[in-house]
Amino acid sequence: MGSSRAADLFRICHAGAATESAIKSIRFSEHAKTRLLQRGATEEEVLECIRQSPRSVLPGGRFSARKTFLFGAISPMNNQHYRFKRIETIFAETPDEIVVVTVKVYSSNEERDL
């Protein structure tokens, strides 16, 4: 992606709190950056998932968030055209930051299938 560390850090208001102490940066692991490219997701979509979607707690203290987007394009995974894609992001949270561990992408022509 060619982005610098500064470009990888984003401010997020955690759990809806408006205080400065509740705002954390989001960092993408190298693995997550690779999966973004391979699976056809963008950093902006992942950030939107984390900011706007409910979290699920996963084993090992990690979290998952997912969101469905209009897509209307060819999937890089199988060269098929899809109307929708669901982005699922797996992330860890420390006191100082959120680290995106990996990104999954599911595609469909029916939103209800996601």
TITIBA-337875 format. One record per residue: residue in one letter; x, y, z of N, C-alpha, C in turn. Coordinates in pm, whole numbers, plus 50000, padded with zeros to 5 digits. Last residue first. Example, Ala and Ser with C-alpha at 12.3 -4.5 7.8 and 13.67 -1.06 7.14 Angstrom:
<pts>
S512854977550708513674989450714512905000350787;A513194943150780512304955050780513204967050780;
</pts>
This chain:
<pts>
L474774873550314475954877250391475584877550537;D472414869550192473324858150197474564860950280;R471174894150176470744885250283471654872950296;E472204905249942472654910450071472294900850185;E473344887149674472194889349760472674893649898;N475734882449565474834890749488473534893549561;S478704884349768477444878249730476684887949639;S481734877649957481004884449849479734876849815;Y483734885450231482744876150178481924883650074;V486914888650364485944894650274485054883450220;K488834896550655488164886550571487134893650486;V491894905550794490674910350730490134899150641;T493734906951107493454901850973492124907350924;V494394926151306495174913851291494984907851152;V494714958651397493984950051305494884938151274;V494834970751714495684964851611494824955551525;I494375000151888493684988651830494574983851717;E496085012952185495745012352043494895000152010;D496475013452464496875024852383496375024852238;P495644989952586495245002652647495515014752558;T494644971152294495524973352407495064986352474;E492894947552111492864960852171493794961152291;A492814932451789493144931951931493164946151983;F490564920251534491504929851592491704927351740;I489294912651223489684906851352490754916151409;T486604921751018487944924751067488144918551205;E484884915750732485004911750872486444914350913;I482794928750493484134929450548484044925250694;R480914917250233480934919150378482384918550422;K479644930949935480724924150005480604927250153;F477474928649647477754931949787479024924949834;R477494920849379476824933349417477214938049557;Y480204907749186479304907049301478724920849331;H481744888148938481114900948971480134898849086;Q484814870048984483364870248963482834884149003;N487494864849045487154871848920485674871148883;N488094856049298487684846049199487264851949064;M489304877149441489464863449489489134853149380;P488624901749353489984897249322490214882649363;S485424905649207486194901549325487594897049283;I484234933449033484844920149022485654917249148;A481364950849169482634949849097483084935349093;G479454959549367479254961649224480524960949141;F479074967549654480344964749588480254967149439;L477964979749962477684978349819479014976549749;F478894961150255479044972750168478494969650030;T478464951350590478204948550449478234961650371;K480744944250853479814953550790479684949950642;R481974933951174481694931751031480644941550982;A484514925851407483464935151366483234932951217;S485914909151685485524908751544484454919451523;F488744906451907487404910751872487174909451723;R490554886652151490414894452028488954897652005;G490954869452364490874883752389490814892552266;G490824842752308492144848952310492114863952329;P487774841852116488744835752208490104842852199;L486024873352072486574860752023487494854752128;V483134892652082484334888552155484744874852104;S482094915551839481924902251897483234898851966;R480764948551816481894939451832481404925951883;P478844966351571478994959951702480164950251702;S480324992451369479664979451385479824974251527;Q481765016151338480315016551331479595003451363;R484585012951362483915024751419482405023051434;I485134989151227485514990551367484755001951433;C484114995250969483644983551045483914985451194;E485695017450903484245019050917483645007250995;L488165004950881487955015150984486465017351009;V487634988950658487964982750786487744992650900;E487255008750464486164999450496486404992850632;E489815020650461488645028550500487465019650537;E491435000450362491615004750500490395012550549;T489474977250165490264989550182490414992650330;A489654944950003489094954350102489984966650106;G490564922949849489774933649791489054942649889;R492314903249925490884900449938489984911749891;Q494924912549894494534899649837493024897949829;L494884937050038495154936649894494654923849830;L494284927850299493494938450234493654937750083;R496384910050349495034904750328494104915150264;T498464928450389498544918750280497154913450247;K497544941350620497764949150497497824939950375;A497584919850802496304926050765496434934150636;H500374915550820499484904950772498154910850724;E501194939350937501644936250801500754925350740;S498414955051107499574946251104499984943950958;F497414988151141497234976051061498524967951067;R496115005751418497295001951340496994988851267;I494485032851548494295019851487495505017251397;S494415049851867494865048651728494585034551680;K491635061252066492785052452040493165053051893;I490135079252321490445078952178491725071052157;A489725082452587489065071052525489375069852376;S490925105952658491545093652706490935081252641;E489165125152556490445123052488491095109952532;T485725114852552486895120352618488155116852544;A483455103852454483935115852387485175121652452;A482635070052378483055080252474483655091952401;G482035049352208481165060952207481565071852305;A484045030652217482815028052291481945040552305;H486475053652119486205040252169484925039952253;C487075070051837486415072251965485905058752013;I490195069751683488855063851694488315066851833;R492585079251445491955081951574490555075851574;F495085059051296493835066451286493265068251426;L497965051151127497375054351257496145063251239;D499005049250879498355037350933497655040051066;A500305072650832499075070450757498305058450810;A502515068650995501575079251029500245077450957;R503835048650854503245045550985502225056051024;S502805052250507503735053650618503045050050748;S501935030350240501595040750336502615040750450;G502085011250042502985022550038502685033450138;M500814988050000500005000050000500855012550000;
</pts>
